[in-house]
């Protein structure tokens, strides 16, 4: 990781966070289109988490978005190159755990469920025996693996963590 002063991790308010984006854009360290996208991402995430009714929504938004924006800014400074085969990065930053923390406030767990959980139990048993399992979907968003993992983590943790 690039050693440098942290721009977003030290902020204490929405105002400071948005000023950090503006400051980095004005300094030329953040392209304007990415700065605009970061602000849009912040507002969309903030609004979605606030709609969840979670009592600590303000804290959740600020703590999650400071990390997200810092990671985006780091990637602008030093882009990550994905190889054709990608292993999960768990150190020095655990992207899986952060993804779970980031997505969890967006899920209404009271009204969400996994249908046919017995299929997932069977798949996990096969995986533990060293067999392969292929899941095919006709719909995918970037959030799907994290959402599915959060819904499966209590019943089939191996699938959840390795989805």
Secondary structure by P-SEA (a helix, b strand, c coil): cccccccccccccaaaaaaaaaaaaaaccccaaaaaaaaaaaaaaaaaaaaccccaaaaaaaaaaaaaaaaaaaaaabbbbbccccccccccccaaaaaaaaacccccccccccccaaaaaaaaaaaaabbbbbbbbcccccaaaaaaaaacccccaaaaacc
